[in-house]
Amino acid sequence: MCWRTSGGCAPVFKGDEMVGAYGVSGATGDQDEEIARFARAQVGWAHLPQNDNTPPEVRQHINEIYAKVGLGDRAL
């Protein structure tokens, strides 16, 4: 699984298969994320697998890291 810790980038899934990734850069992290979310919605890309099987302890660890770097609103 590929998880991100900054705004504007994420893996791209078709069903449960990761088929690519994207990145947006050039503004602040929050602005990059807003642009990326808009673009992702326009083309119908999923940034999580259809059946997310991330173990709870991994999910908790990721959310703790997100909170430390100020990305709590992007937590899993």
C-alpha positions in Angstrom: 0.0 0.0 0.0 1.2 3.5 -0.8 0.2 6.2 1.6 1.1 9.9 1.4 2.1 12.4 4.0 1.7 15.6 2.0 -1.0 17.2 0.0 -1.6 16.9 -3.7 -0.5 13.3 -4.3 -2.0 9.9 -4.0 -2.1 6.4 -5.6 -4.8 5.7 -8.1 -6.9 2.5 -7.8 -9.2 0.6 -10.1 -11.1 -1.7 -7.8 -8.5 -3.1 -5.5 -5.6 -2.8 -7.9 -3.2 0.2 -7.7 -2.8 1.3 -11.4 -0.9 4.5 -11.0 -0.3 7.6 -9.0 -0.5 11.4 -9.5 1.1 14.5 -8.0 0.2 18.2 -8.0 2.7 20.7 -7.0 3.3 24.5 -7.2 1.1 25.9 -4.5 0.9 25.3 -0.8 0.3 21.7 0.3 -3.4 22.5 1.1 -3.9 24.2 -2.2 -2.2 21.3 -4.1 -4.6 18.9 -2.2 -7.7 20.9 -3.1 -6.7 21.0 -6.8 -5.9 17.2 -6.7 -9.2 16.3 -5.1 -11.1 18.4 -7.7 -9.2 16.8 -10.6 -9.6 13.3 -9.2 -13.3 13.8 -8.9 -13.5 15.1 -12.5 -11.9 11.9 -13.9 -13.4 9.5 -11.4 -10.1 8.2 -9.9 -10.2 6.4 -6.6 -7.4 7.1 -4.1 -8.1 4.1 -2.0 -8.7 0.5 -2.9 -12.4 -0.6 -3.2 -11.9 -3.0 -0.3 -9.5 -1.3 2.0 -7.9 -4.0 4.1 -5.5 -1.8 6.0 -5.0 -3.4 9.5 -6.4 -1.2 12.3 -3.0 -0.8 14.0 -1.5 0.4 10.7 -4.4 2.8 10.2 -3.9 4.2 13.7 -0.2 4.7 13.1 -0.8 6.5 9.8 -3.4 8.7 11.4 -0.9 9.6 14.2 1.7 10.6 11.7 -0.9 12.7 9.8 -1.8 14.5 13.0 1.8 15.2 13.8 2.4 16.9 10.4 -0.9 18.8 10.5 -2.8 16.5 8.0 -5.4 15.3 10.4 -8.2 16.1 7.9 -6.7 13.7 5.4 -6.5 10.8 7.9 -7.8 7.4 6.9 
